[in-house]
Amino acid sequence: MCPHCHSLEVEAAELSGRGTLYSYAVLHHPQHPAFDYPVLAALVDLDEGIRLVTNLVDVDPAGIEIGMRVEATFAPTTAEERAVPVFRPAS
């Protein structure tokens, strides 16, 4: 839903997959067997102006910094041939 006009219309757009870490949390509980802990939940501001909720991967929690540059990669799901976007520190 658009936070400004509350429209439910959607439009597909190609994105760079690059952005900046806006905020994060290190989640330890409640634990579910589908996830590896700790979960590094994050808000990422994409370069195109979209903020999204995601997870951080390939980073030690002690090495996370607000404002760090990140890039998208994809993590497989339990559904066949499906993946979700997650973010890692930009190379």
PDB file of N, CA, C and O in Angstrom:
ATOM      1  N   MET A   1       0.847  -1.170   0.000  1.00  0.00           N
ATOM      2  CA  MET A   1       0.000   0.000   0.000  1.00  0.00           C
ATOM      3  C   MET A   1       0.896   1.238   0.000  1.00  0.00           C
ATOM      4  O   MET A   1       1.889   1.301   0.725  1.00  0.00           O
ATOM      5  N   CYS A   2       0.536   2.201  -0.809  1.00  0.00           N
ATOM      6  CA  CYS A   2       1.288   3.450  -0.850  1.00  0.00           C
ATOM      7  C   CYS A   2       1.113   4.185   0.482  1.00  0.00           C
ATOM      8  O   CYS A   2      -0.018   4.391   0.923  1.00  0.00           O
ATOM      9  N   PRO A   3       2.221   4.586   1.135  1.00  0.00           N
ATOM     10  CA  PRO A   3       2.094   5.282   2.415  1.00  0.00           C
ATOM     11  C   PRO A   3       1.532   6.696   2.284  1.00  0.00           C
ATOM     12  O   PRO A   3       1.151   7.301   3.286  1.00  0.00           O
ATOM     13  N   HIS A   4       1.475   7.221   1.078  1.00  0.00           N
ATOM     14  CA  HIS A   4       1.009   8.597   0.887  1.00  0.00           C
ATOM     15  C   HIS A   4      -0.455   8.658   0.474  1.00  0.00           C
ATOM     16  O   HIS A   4      -1.245   9.387   1.074  1.00  0.00           O
ATOM     17  N   CYS A   5      -0.820   7.886  -0.562  1.00  0.00           N
ATOM     18  CA  CYS A   5      -2.188   7.974  -1.088  1.00  0.00           C
ATOM     19  C   CYS A   5      -3.026   6.747  -0.741  1.00  0.00           C
ATOM     20  O   CYS A   5      -4.227   6.730  -1.009  1.00  0.00           O
ATOM     21  N   HIS A   6      -2.407   5.711  -0.143  1.00  0.00           N
ATOM     22  CA  HIS A   6      -3.076   4.475   0.268  1.00  0.00           C
ATOM     23  C   HIS A   6      -3.601   3.654  -0.904  1.00  0.00           C
ATOM     24  O   HIS A   6      -4.514   2.845  -0.738  1.00  0.00           O
ATOM     25  N   SER A   7      -3.036   3.855  -2.072  1.00  0.00           N
ATOM     26  CA  SER A   7      -3.432   3.087  -3.252  1.00  0.00           C
ATOM     27  C   SER A   7      -2.928   1.653  -3.136  1.00  0.00           C
ATOM     28  O   SER A   7      -1.863   1.402  -2.573  1.00  0.00           O
ATOM     29  N   LEU A   8      -3.706   0.716  -3.673  1.00  0.00           N
ATOM     30  CA  LEU A   8      -3.302  -0.683  -3.713  1.00  0.00           C
ATOM     31  C   LEU A   8      -2.803  -1.088  -5.089  1.00  0.00           C
ATOM     32  O   LEU A   8      -2.503  -2.260  -5.314  1.00  0.00           O
ATOM     33  N   GLU A   9      -2.707  -0.138  -6.016  1.00  0.00           N
ATOM     34  CA  GLU A   9      -2.211  -0.441  -7.362  1.00  0.00           C
ATOM     35  C   GLU A   9      -0.705  -0.693  -7.294  1.00  0.00           C
ATOM     36  O   GLU A   9       0.016  -0.028  -6.550  1.00  0.00           O
ATOM     37  N   VAL A  10      -0.246  -1.661  -8.080  1.00  0.00           N
ATOM     38  CA  VAL A  10       1.181  -1.991  -8.106  1.00  0.00           C
ATOM     39  C   VAL A  10       1.718  -1.874  -9.525  1.00  0.00           C
ATOM     40  O   VAL A  10       0.980  -1.993 -10.503  1.00  0.00           O
ATOM     41  N   GLU A  11       3.007  -1.641  -9.608  1.00  0.00           N
ATOM     42  CA  GLU A  11       3.694  -1.547 -10.890  1.00  0.00           C
ATOM     43  C   GLU A  11       5.064  -2.177 -10.723  1.00  0.00           C
ATOM     44  O   GLU A  11       5.782  -1.849  -9.779  1.00  0.00           O
ATOM     45  N   ALA A  12       5.438  -3.076 -11.621  1.00  0.00           N
ATOM     46  CA  ALA A  12       6.751  -3.710 -11.563  1.00  0.00           C
ATOM     47  C   ALA A  12       7.809  -2.746 -12.092  1.00  0.00           C
ATOM     48  O   ALA A  12       7.571  -2.007 -13.047  1.00  0.00           O
ATOM     49  N   ALA A  13       8.979  -2.765 -11.457  1.00  0.00           N
ATOM     50  CA  ALA A  13      10.080  -1.906 -11.890  1.00  0.00           C
ATOM     51  C   ALA A  13      11.397  -2.634 -11.636  1.00  0.00           C
ATOM     52  O   ALA A  13      11.538  -3.340 -10.637  1.00  0.00           O
ATOM     53  N   GLU A  14      12.357  -2.462 -12.537  1.00  0.00           N
ATOM     54  CA  GLU A  14      13.687  -3.024 -12.321  1.00  0.00           C
ATOM     55  C   GLU A  14      14.431  -2.147 -11.336  1.00  0.00           C
ATOM     56  O   GLU A  14      14.403  -0.920 -11.436  1.00  0.00           O
ATOM     57  N   LEU A  15      15.103  -2.787 -10.372  1.00  0.00           N
ATOM     58  CA  LEU A  15      15.856  -2.064  -9.350  1.00  0.00           C
ATOM     59  C   LEU A  15      17.303  -2.532  -9.370  1.00  0.00           C
ATOM     60  O   LEU A  15      17.601  -3.637  -9.824  1.00  0.00           O
ATOM     61  N   SER A  16      18.194  -1.692  -8.878  1.00  0.00           N
ATOM     62  CA  SER A  16      19.627  -2.007  -8.903  1.00  0.00           C
ATOM     63  C   SER A  16      20.017  -3.071  -7.886  1.00  0.00           C
ATOM     64  O   SER A  16      21.016  -3.765  -8.071  1.00  0.00           O
ATOM     65  N   GLY A  17      19.238  -3.206  -6.808  1.00  0.00           N
ATOM     66  CA  GLY A  17      19.609  -4.138  -5.749  1.00  0.00           C
ATOM     67  C   GLY A  17      20.666  -3.575  -4.815  1.00  0.00           C
ATOM     68  O   GLY A  17      21.247  -4.312  -4.017  1.00  0.00           O
ATOM     69  N   ARG A  18      20.920  -2.279  -4.906  1.00  0.00           N
ATOM     70  CA  ARG A  18      21.909  -1.634  -4.043  1.00  0.00           C
ATOM     71  C   ARG A  18      21.219  -0.593  -3.180  1.00  0.00           C
ATOM     72  O   ARG A  18      20.260   0.054  -3.602  1.00  0.00           O
ATOM     73  N   GLY A  19      21.731  -0.443  -1.953  1.00  0.00           N
ATOM     74  CA  GLY A  19      21.106   0.524  -1.064  1.00  0.00           C
ATOM     75  C   GLY A  19      21.935   0.774   0.171  1.00  0.00           C
ATOM     76  O   GLY A  19      23.122   0.450   0.229  1.00  0.00           O
ATOM     77  N   THR A  20      21.273   1.369   1.174  1.00  0.00           N
ATOM     78  CA  THR A  20      21.912   1.774   2.417  1.00  0.00           C
ATOM     79  C   THR A  20      21.110   1.216   3.586  1.00  0.00           C
ATOM     80  O   THR A  20      19.879   1.238   3.564  1.00  0.00           O
ATOM     81  N   LEU A  21      21.802   0.718   4.603  1.00  0.00           N
ATOM     82  CA  LEU A  21      21.131   0.202   5.787  1.00  0.00           C
ATOM     83  C   LEU A  21      20.552   1.360   6.593  1.00  0.00           C
ATOM     84  O   LEU A  21      21.285   2.238   7.049  1.00  0.00           O
ATOM     85  N   TYR A  22      19.231   1.356   6.765  1.00  0.00           N
ATOM     86  CA  TYR A  22      18.538   2.405   7.518  1.00  0.00           C
ATOM     87  C   TYR A  22      18.462   2.047   9.005  1.00  0.00           C
ATOM     88  O   TYR A  22      18.692   2.899   9.863  1.00  0.00           O
ATOM     89  N   SER A  23      18.139   0.785   9.307  1.00  0.00           N
ATOM     90  CA  SER A  23      18.019   0.325  10.685  1.00  0.00           C
ATOM     91  C   SER A  23      18.107  -1.196  10.706  1.00  0.00           C
ATOM     92  O   SER A  23      17.969  -1.844   9.669  1.00  0.00           O
ATOM     93  N   TYR A  24      18.338  -1.765  11.887  1.00  0.00           N
ATOM     94  CA  TYR A  24      18.385  -3.220  12.006  1.00  0.00           C
ATOM     95  C   TYR A  24      18.115  -3.643  13.445  1.00  0.00           C
ATOM     96  O   TYR A  24      18.177  -2.831  14.367  1.00  0.00           O
ATOM     97  N   ALA A  25      17.814  -4.926  13.620  1.00  0.00           N
ATOM     98  CA  ALA A  25      17.655  -5.524  14.938  1.00  0.00           C
ATOM     99  C   ALA A  25      18.224  -6.938  14.882  1.00  0.00           C
ATOM    100  O   ALA A  25      18.099  -7.630  13.872  1.00  0.00           O
ATOM    101  N   VAL A  26      18.845  -7.353  15.973  1.00  0.00           N
ATOM    102  CA  VAL A  26      19.367  -8.711  16.091  1.00  0.00           C
ATOM    103  C   VAL A  26      18.337  -9.504  16.886  1.00  0.00           C
ATOM    104  O   VAL A  26      18.172  -9.290  18.087  1.00  0.00           O
ATOM    105  N   LEU A  27      17.640 -10.428  16.207  1.00  0.00           N
ATOM    106  CA  LEU A  27      16.551 -11.174  16.829  1.00  0.00           C
ATOM    107  C   LEU A  27      17.028 -12.545  17.296  1.00  0.00           C
ATOM    108  O   LEU A  27      17.618 -13.306  16.529  1.00  0.00           O
ATOM    109  N   HIS A  28      16.764 -12.847  18.566  1.00  0.00           N
ATOM    110  CA  HIS A  28      17.137 -14.138  19.136  1.00  0.00           C
ATOM    111  C   HIS A  28      15.913 -14.995  19.444  1.00  0.00           C
ATOM    112  O   HIS A  28      16.007 -16.223  19.458  1.00  0.00           O
ATOM    113  N   HIS A  29      14.772 -14.367  19.689  1.00  0.00           N
ATOM    114  CA  HIS A  29      13.545 -15.070  20.089  1.00  0.00           C
ATOM    115  C   HIS A  29      12.350 -14.384  19.470  1.00  0.00           C
ATOM    116  O   HIS A  29      12.455 -13.204  19.138  1.00  0.00           O
ATOM    117  N   PRO A  30      11.214 -15.049  19.293  1.00  0.00           N
ATOM    118  CA  PRO A  30      11.014 -16.481  19.488  1.00  0.00           C
ATOM    119  C   PRO A  30      11.644 -17.245  18.339  1.00  0.00           C
ATOM    120  O   PRO A  30      11.643 -16.777  17.201  1.00  0.00           O
ATOM    121  N   GLN A  31      12.173 -18.401  18.627  1.00  0.00           N
ATOM    122  CA  GLN A  31      12.864 -19.170  17.598  1.00  0.00           C
ATOM    123  C   GLN A  31      11.920 -20.113  16.862  1.00  0.00           C
ATOM    124  O   GLN A  31      11.003 -20.697  17.440  1.00  0.00           O
ATOM    125  N   HIS A  32      12.179 -20.237  15.576  1.00  0.00           N
ATOM    126  CA  HIS A  32      11.412 -21.126  14.707  1.00  0.00           C
ATOM    127  C   HIS A  32      12.419 -21.942  13.913  1.00  0.00           C
ATOM    128  O   HIS A  32      13.423 -21.393  13.459  1.00  0.00           O
ATOM    129  N   PRO A  33      12.178 -23.249  13.729  1.00  0.00           N
ATOM    130  CA  PRO A  33      13.171 -24.088  13.043  1.00  0.00           C
ATOM    131  C   PRO A  33      13.462 -23.708  11.598  1.00  0.00           C
ATOM    132  O   PRO A  33      14.447 -24.185  11.034  1.00  0.00           O
ATOM    133  N   ALA A  34      12.647 -22.873  10.985  1.00  0.00           N
ATOM    134  CA  ALA A  34      12.881 -22.489   9.591  1.00  0.00           C
ATOM    135  C   ALA A  34      13.986 -21.442   9.453  1.00  0.00           C
ATOM    136  O   ALA A  34      14.433 -21.170   8.339  1.00  0.00           O
ATOM    137  N   PHE A  35      14.437 -20.848  10.568  1.00  0.00           N
ATOM    138  CA  PHE A  35      15.413 -19.762  10.507  1.00  0.00           C
ATOM    139  C   PHE A  35      16.689 -20.115  11.242  1.00  0.00           C
ATOM    140  O   PHE A  35      16.681 -20.899  12.191  1.00  0.00           O
ATOM    141  N   ASP A  36      17.796 -19.520  10.787  1.00  0.00           N
ATOM    142  CA  ASP A  36      19.066 -19.604  11.498  1.00  0.00           C
ATOM    143  C   ASP A  36      19.152 -18.385  12.411  1.00  0.00           C
ATOM    144  O   ASP A  36      18.815 -17.274  12.003  1.00  0.00           O
ATOM    145  N   TYR A  37      19.603 -18.594  13.648  1.00  0.00           N
ATOM    146  CA  TYR A  37      19.650 -17.498  14.610  1.00  0.00           C
ATOM    147  C   TYR A  37      21.081 -17.117  14.930  1.00  0.00           C
ATOM    148  O   TYR A  37      21.970 -17.969  14.908  1.00  0.00           O
ATOM    149  N   PRO A  38      21.318 -15.829  15.231  1.00  0.00           N
ATOM    150  CA  PRO A  38      20.316 -14.770  15.297  1.00  0.00           C
ATOM    151  C   PRO A  38      19.878 -14.331  13.901  1.00  0.00           C
ATOM    152  O   PRO A  38      20.639 -14.420  12.937  1.00  0.00           O
ATOM    153  N   VAL A  39      18.651 -13.863  13.817  1.00  0.00           N
ATOM    154  CA  VAL A  39      18.133 -13.271  12.575  1.00  0.00           C
ATOM    155  C   VAL A  39      18.528 -11.799  12.591  1.00  0.00           C
ATOM    156  O   VAL A  39      18.320 -11.108  13.588  1.00  0.00           O
ATOM    157  N   LEU A  40      19.090 -11.329  11.503  1.00  0.00           N
ATOM    158  CA  LEU A  40      19.493  -9.924  11.390  1.00  0.00           C
ATOM    159  C   LEU A  40      18.438  -9.217  10.537  1.00  0.00           C
ATOM    160  O   LEU A  40      18.590  -9.090   9.322  1.00  0.00           O
ATOM    161  N   ALA A  41      17.373  -8.761  11.188  1.00  0.00           N
ATOM    162  CA  ALA A  41      16.274  -8.078  10.496  1.00  0.00           C
ATOM    163  C   ALA A  41      16.707  -6.650  10.184  1.00  0.00           C
ATOM    164  O   ALA A  41      17.361  -6.002  11.000  1.00  0.00           O
ATOM    165  N   ALA A  42      16.342  -6.163   9.006  1.00  0.00           N
ATOM    166  CA  ALA A  42      16.842  -4.857   8.577  1.00  0.00           C
ATOM    167  C   ALA A  42      15.815  -4.076   7.772  1.00  0.00           C
ATOM    168  O   ALA A  42      14.919  -4.639   7.143  1.00  0.00           O
ATOM    169  N   LEU A  43      15.980  -2.756   7.816  1.00  0.00           N
ATOM    170  CA  LEU A  43      15.296  -1.848   6.906  1.00  0.00           C
ATOM    171  C   LEU A  43      16.366  -1.298   5.979  1.00  0.00           C
ATOM    172  O   LEU A  43      17.349  -0.711   6.431  1.00  0.00           O
ATOM    173  N   VAL A  44      16.171  -1.492   4.679  1.00  0.00           N
ATOM    174  CA  VAL A  44      17.139  -1.043   3.686  1.00  0.00           C
ATOM    175  C   VAL A  44      16.491  -0.011   2.781  1.00  0.00           C
ATOM    176  O   VAL A  44      15.405  -0.233   2.246  1.00  0.00           O
ATOM    177  N   ASP A  45      17.161   1.116   2.616  1.00  0.00           N
ATOM    178  CA  ASP A  45      16.734   2.145   1.667  1.00  0.00           C
ATOM    179  C   ASP A  45      17.431   1.867   0.338  1.00  0.00           C
ATOM    180  O   ASP A  45      18.642   2.048   0.214  1.00  0.00           O
ATOM    181  N   LEU A  46      16.656   1.424  -0.657  1.00  0.00           N
ATOM    182  CA  LEU A  46      17.227   1.182  -1.972  1.00  0.00           C
ATOM    183  C   LEU A  46      17.584   2.506  -2.633  1.00  0.00           C
ATOM    184  O   LEU A  46      16.992   3.539  -2.322  1.00  0.00           O
ATOM    185  N   ASP A  47      18.545   2.476  -3.539  1.00  0.00           N
ATOM    186  CA  ASP A  47      18.983   3.689  -4.234  1.00  0.00           C
ATOM    187  C   ASP A  47      17.844   4.354  -4.993  1.00  0.00           C
ATOM    188  O   ASP A  47      17.880   5.560  -5.238  1.00  0.00           O
ATOM    189  N   GLU A  48      16.829   3.571  -5.367  1.00  0.00           N
ATOM    190  CA  GLU A  48      15.700   4.113  -6.133  1.00  0.00           C
ATOM    191  C   GLU A  48      14.644   4.769  -5.246  1.00  0.00           C
ATOM    192  O   GLU A  48      13.627   5.239  -5.756  1.00  0.00           O
ATOM    193  N   GLY A  49      14.864   4.811  -3.919  1.00  0.00           N
ATOM    194  CA  GLY A  49      13.946   5.516  -3.033  1.00  0.00           C
ATOM    195  C   GLY A  49      12.925   4.644  -2.327  1.00  0.00           C
ATOM    196  O   GLY A  49      12.000   5.165  -1.704  1.00  0.00           O
ATOM    197  N   ILE A  50      13.070   3.332  -2.410  1.00  0.00           N
ATOM    198  CA  ILE A  50      12.138   2.411  -1.763  1.00  0.00           C
ATOM    199  C   ILE A  50      12.792   1.871  -0.497  1.00  0.00           C
ATOM    200  O   ILE A  50      13.959   1.482  -0.517  1.00  0.00           O
ATOM    201  N   ARG A  51      12.048   1.846   0.599  1.00  0.00           N
ATOM    202  CA  ARG A  51      12.541   1.235   1.846  1.00  0.00           C
ATOM    203  C   ARG A  51      11.842  -0.106   2.016  1.00  0.00           C
ATOM    204  O   ARG A  51      10.622  -0.199   1.878  1.00  0.00           O
ATOM    205  N   LEU A  52      12.622  -1.148   2.317  1.00  0.00           N
ATOM    206  CA  LEU A  52      11.995  -2.447   2.490  1.00  0.00           C
ATOM    207  C   LEU A  52      12.522  -3.175   3.704  1.00  0.00           C
ATOM    208  O   LEU A  52      13.632  -2.922   4.173  1.00  0.00           O
ATOM    209  N   VAL A  53      11.697  -4.094   4.209  1.00  0.00           N
ATOM    210  CA  VAL A  53      12.051  -4.956   5.326  1.00  0.00           C
ATOM    211  C   VAL A  53      12.700  -6.204   4.742  1.00  0.00           C
ATOM    212  O   VAL A  53      12.176  -6.798   3.800  1.00  0.00           O
ATOM    213  N   THR A  54      13.829  -6.597   5.295  1.00  0.00           N
ATOM    214  CA  THR A  54      14.591  -7.720   4.761  1.00  0.00           C
ATOM    215  C   THR A  54      15.451  -8.310   5.864  1.00  0.00           C
ATOM    216  O   THR A  54      15.290  -7.960   7.033  1.00  0.00           O
ATOM    217  N   ASN A  55      16.352  -9.191   5.505  1.00  0.00           N
ATOM    218  CA  ASN A  55      17.352  -9.734   6.424  1.00  0.00           C
ATOM    219  C   ASN A  55      18.739  -9.417   5.892  1.00  0.00           C
ATOM    220  O   ASN A  55      18.944  -9.281   4.686  1.00  0.00           O
ATOM    221  N   LEU A  56      19.693  -9.301   6.817  1.00  0.00           N
ATOM    222  CA  LEU A  56      21.103  -9.165   6.446  1.00  0.00           C
ATOM    223  C   LEU A  56      21.748 -10.535   6.524  1.00  0.00           C
ATOM    224  O   LEU A  56      21.430 -11.328   7.409  1.00  0.00           O
ATOM    225  N   VAL A  57      22.655 -10.814   5.595  1.00  0.00           N
ATOM    226  CA  VAL A  57      23.392 -12.078   5.582  1.00  0.00           C
ATOM    227  C   VAL A  57      24.867 -11.779   5.333  1.00  0.00           C
ATOM    228  O   VAL A  57      25.231 -10.673   4.932  1.00  0.00           O
ATOM    229  N   ASP A  58      25.697 -12.768   5.574  1.00  0.00           N
ATOM    230  CA  ASP A  58      27.138 -12.671   5.307  1.00  0.00           C
ATOM    231  C   ASP A  58      27.803 -11.528   6.062  1.00  0.00           C
ATOM    232  O   ASP A  58      28.723 -10.890   5.550  1.00  0.00           O
ATOM    233  N   VAL A  59      27.332 -11.272   7.288  1.00  0.00           N
ATOM    234  CA  VAL A  59      27.932 -10.221   8.113  1.00  0.00           C
ATOM    235  C   VAL A  59      27.807 -10.624   9.583  1.00  0.00           C
ATOM    236  O   VAL A  59      26.784 -11.160  10.009  1.00  0.00           O
ATOM    237  N   ASP A  60      28.862 -10.355  10.346  1.00  0.00           N
ATOM    238  CA  ASP A  60      28.830 -10.574  11.786  1.00  0.00           C
ATOM    239  C   ASP A  60      28.022  -9.433  12.406  1.00  0.00           C
ATOM    240  O   ASP A  60      28.197  -8.284  12.002  1.00  0.00           O
ATOM    241  N   PRO A  61      27.143  -9.712  13.375  1.00  0.00           N
ATOM    242  CA  PRO A  61      26.349  -8.635  13.982  1.00  0.00           C
ATOM    243  C   PRO A  61      27.202  -7.476  14.505  1.00  0.00           C
ATOM    244  O   PRO A  61      26.766  -6.325  14.471  1.00  0.00           O
ATOM    245  N   ALA A  62      28.407  -7.769  14.986  1.00  0.00           N
ATOM    246  CA  ALA A  62      29.286  -6.706  15.495  1.00  0.00           C
ATOM    247  C   ALA A  62      29.790  -5.797  14.379  1.00  0.00           C
ATOM    248  O   ALA A  62      30.226  -4.678  14.650  1.00  0.00           O
ATOM    249  N   GLY A  63      29.739  -6.255  13.137  1.00  0.00           N
ATOM    250  CA  GLY A  63      30.235  -5.472  12.011  1.00  0.00           C
ATOM    251  C   GLY A  63      29.172  -4.638  11.308  1.00  0.00           C
ATOM    252  O   GLY A  63      29.469  -3.970  10.317  1.00  0.00           O
ATOM    253  N   ILE A  64      27.945  -4.667  11.803  1.00  0.00           N
ATOM    254  CA  ILE A  64      26.858  -3.923  11.163  1.00  0.00           C
ATOM    255  C   ILE A  64      26.912  -2.463  11.586  1.00  0.00           C
ATOM    256  O   ILE A  64      27.100  -2.155  12.763  1.00  0.00           O
ATOM    257  N   GLU A  65      26.747  -1.564  10.614  1.00  0.00           N
ATOM    258  CA  GLU A  65      26.711  -0.126  10.902  1.00  0.00           C
ATOM    259  C   GLU A  65      25.577   0.522  10.129  1.00  0.00           C
ATOM    260  O   GLU A  65      25.413   0.280   8.933  1.00  0.00           O
ATOM    261  N   ILE A  66      24.790   1.353  10.819  1.00  0.00           N
ATOM    262  CA  ILE A  66      23.752   2.128  10.141  1.00  0.00           C
ATOM    263  C   ILE A  66      24.445   2.966   9.068  1.00  0.00           C
ATOM    264  O   ILE A  66      25.495   3.556   9.320  1.00  0.00           O
ATOM    265  N   GLY A  67      23.864   3.017   7.885  1.00  0.00           N
ATOM    266  CA  GLY A  67      24.445   3.785   6.786  1.00  0.00           C
ATOM    267  C   GLY A  67      25.367   2.969   5.893  1.00  0.00           C
ATOM    268  O   GLY A  67      25.808   3.462   4.854  1.00  0.00           O
ATOM    269  N   MET A  68      25.672   1.714   6.279  1.00  0.00           N
ATOM    270  CA  MET A  68      26.565   0.911   5.442  1.00  0.00           C
ATOM    271  C   MET A  68      25.885   0.592   4.120  1.00  0.00           C
ATOM    272  O   MET A  68      24.664   0.450   4.054  1.00  0.00           O
ATOM    273  N   ARG A  69      26.681   0.482   3.077  1.00  0.00           N
ATOM    274  CA  ARG A  69      26.174   0.139   1.756  1.00  0.00           C
ATOM    275  C   ARG A  69      25.933  -1.367   1.708  1.00  0.00           C
ATOM    276  O   ARG A  69      26.739  -2.157   2.201  1.00  0.00           O
ATOM    277  N   VAL A  70      24.813  -1.746   1.106  1.00  0.00           N
ATOM    278  CA  VAL A  70      24.445  -3.155   0.993  1.00  0.00           C
ATOM    279  C   VAL A  70      24.016  -3.462  -0.431  1.00  0.00           C
ATOM    280  O   VAL A  70      23.698  -2.568  -1.215  1.00  0.00           O
ATOM    281  N   GLU A  71      24.015  -4.759  -0.745  1.00  0.00           N
ATOM    282  CA  GLU A  71      23.577  -5.204  -2.069  1.00  0.00           C
ATOM    283  C   GLU A  71      22.711  -6.448  -1.911  1.00  0.00           C
ATOM    284  O   GLU A  71      22.881  -7.222  -0.968  1.00  0.00           O
ATOM    285  N   ALA A  72      21.794  -6.628  -2.832  1.00  0.00           N
ATOM    286  CA  ALA A  72      20.863  -7.757  -2.775  1.00  0.00           C
ATOM    287  C   ALA A  72      21.518  -9.047  -3.221  1.00  0.00           C
ATOM    288  O   ALA A  72      22.379  -9.068  -4.101  1.00  0.00           O
ATOM    289  N   THR A  73      21.089 -10.107  -2.592  1.00  0.00           N
ATOM    290  CA  THR A  73      21.345 -11.465  -3.018  1.00  0.00           C
ATOM    291  C   THR A  73      20.048 -12.210  -2.737  1.00  0.00           C
ATOM    292  O   THR A  73      19.104 -11.609  -2.225  1.00  0.00           O
ATOM    293  N   PHE A  74      19.971 -13.476  -3.049  1.00  0.00           N
ATOM    294  CA  PHE A  74      18.708 -14.181  -2.868  1.00  0.00           C
ATOM    295  C   PHE A  74      18.903 -15.434  -2.039  1.00  0.00           C
ATOM    296  O   PHE A  74      19.861 -16.182  -2.237  1.00  0.00           O
ATOM    297  N   ALA A  75      17.980 -15.659  -1.102  1.00  0.00           N
ATOM    298  CA  ALA A  75      18.002 -16.839  -0.240  1.00  0.00           C
ATOM    299  C   ALA A  75      16.864 -17.766  -0.658  1.00  0.00           C
ATOM    300  O   ALA A  75      15.739 -17.311  -0.867  1.00  0.00           O
ATOM    301  N   PRO A  76      17.146 -19.054  -0.782  1.00  0.00           N
ATOM    302  CA  PRO A  76      16.086 -19.984  -1.173  1.00  0.00           C
ATOM    303  C   PRO A  76      15.029 -20.105  -0.081  1.00  0.00           C
ATOM    304  O   PRO A  76      15.308 -19.884   1.098  1.00  0.00           O
ATOM    305  N   THR A  77      13.819 -20.457  -0.488  1.00  0.00           N
ATOM    306  CA  THR A  77      12.725 -20.706   0.451  1.00  0.00           C
ATOM    307  C   THR A  77      12.409 -22.192   0.435  1.00  0.00           C
ATOM    308  O   THR A  77      13.040 -22.959  -0.292  1.00  0.00           O
ATOM    309  N   THR A  78      11.444 -22.593   1.227  1.00  0.00           N
ATOM    310  CA  THR A  78      11.045 -23.997   1.250  1.00  0.00           C
ATOM    311  C   THR A  78      10.206 -24.357   0.026  1.00  0.00           C
ATOM    312  O   THR A  78      10.054 -25.536  -0.294  1.00  0.00           O
ATOM    313  N   ALA A  79       9.661 -23.352  -0.661  1.00  0.00           N
ATOM    314  CA  ALA A  79       8.907 -23.612  -1.898  1.00  0.00           C
ATOM    315  C   ALA A  79       9.891 -23.878  -3.030  1.00  0.00           C
ATOM    316  O   ALA A  79      10.933 -23.228  -3.116  1.00  0.00           O
ATOM    317  N   GLU A  80       9.568 -24.819  -3.886  1.00  0.00           N
ATOM    318  CA  GLU A  80      10.461 -25.159  -4.992  1.00  0.00           C
ATOM    319  C   GLU A  80      10.733 -23.960  -5.890  1.00  0.00           C
ATOM    320  O   GLU A  80       9.822 -23.219  -6.260  1.00  0.00           O
ATOM    321  N   GLU A  81      11.997 -23.789  -6.229  1.00  0.00           N
ATOM    322  CA  GLU A  81      12.437 -22.764  -7.173  1.00  0.00           C
ATOM    323  C   GLU A  81      12.019 -21.345  -6.785  1.00  0.00           C
ATOM    324  O   GLU A  81      11.804 -20.505  -7.659  1.00  0.00           O
ATOM    325  N   ARG A  82      11.905 -21.077  -5.507  1.00  0.00           N
ATOM    326  CA  ARG A  82      11.566 -19.734  -5.032  1.00  0.00           C
ATOM    327  C   ARG A  82      12.731 -19.193  -4.215  1.00  0.00           C
ATOM    328  O   ARG A  82      13.503 -19.954  -3.633  1.00  0.00           O
ATOM    329  N   ALA A  83      12.848 -17.859  -4.179  1.00  0.00           N
ATOM    330  CA  ALA A  83      13.875 -17.213  -3.381  1.00  0.00           C
ATOM    331  C   ALA A  83      13.368 -15.844  -2.944  1.00  0.00           C
ATOM    332  O   ALA A  83      12.496 -15.259  -3.586  1.00  0.00           O
ATOM    333  N   VAL A  84      13.918 -15.345  -1.856  1.00  0.00           N
ATOM    334  CA  VAL A  84      13.553 -14.025  -1.354  1.00  0.00           C
ATOM    335  C   VAL A  84      14.795 -13.143  -1.344  1.00  0.00           C
ATOM    336  O   VAL A  84      15.904 -13.639  -1.150  1.00  0.00           O
ATOM    337  N   PRO A  85      14.620 -11.841  -1.550  1.00  0.00           N
ATOM    338  CA  PRO A  85      15.778 -10.954  -1.500  1.00  0.00           C
ATOM    339  C   PRO A  85      16.242 -10.731  -0.059  1.00  0.00           C
ATOM    340  O   PRO A  85      15.438 -10.462   0.833  1.00  0.00           O
ATOM    341  N   VAL A  86      17.532 -10.847   0.143  1.00  0.00           N
ATOM    342  CA  VAL A  86      18.194 -10.512   1.397  1.00  0.00           C
ATOM    343  C   VAL A  86      19.384  -9.636   1.018  1.00  0.00           C
ATOM    344  O   VAL A  86      19.729  -9.545  -0.160  1.00  0.00           O
ATOM    345  N   PHE A  87      20.007  -9.002   1.984  1.00  0.00           N
ATOM    346  CA  PHE A  87      21.080  -8.067   1.673  1.00  0.00           C
ATOM    347  C   PHE A  87      22.348  -8.412   2.452  1.00  0.00           C
ATOM    348  O   PHE A  87      22.296  -8.897   3.583  1.00  0.00           O
ATOM    349  N   ARG A  88      23.489  -8.146   1.812  1.00  0.00           N
ATOM    350  CA  ARG A  88      24.807  -8.347   2.411  1.00  0.00           C
ATOM    351  C   ARG A  88      25.609  -7.058   2.207  1.00  0.00           C
ATOM    352  O   ARG A  88      25.250  -6.223   1.377  1.00  0.00           O
ATOM    353  N   PRO A  89      26.693  -6.904   2.965  1.00  0.00           N
ATOM    354  CA  PRO A  89      27.529  -5.734   2.751  1.00  0.00           C
ATOM    355  C   PRO A  89      27.977  -5.651   1.292  1.00  0.00           C
ATOM    356  O   PRO A  89      28.327  -6.664   0.687  1.00  0.00           O
ATOM    357  N   ALA A  90      27.964  -4.456   0.739  1.00  0.00           N
ATOM    358  CA  ALA A  90      28.360  -4.266  -0.659  1.00  0.00           C
ATOM    359  C   ALA A  90      29.845  -4.559  -0.812  1.00  0.00           C
ATOM    360  O   ALA A  90      30.652  -4.244   0.063  1.00  0.00           O
ATOM    361  N   SER A  91      30.188  -5.167  -1.941  1.00  0.00           N
ATOM    362  CA  SER A  91      31.605  -5.494  -2.185  1.00  0.00           C
ATOM    363  C   SER A  91      32.312  -4.346  -2.868  1.00  0.00           C
ATOM    364  O   SER A  91      33.506  -4.438  -3.152  1.00  0.00           O
TER     365      SER A  91
END
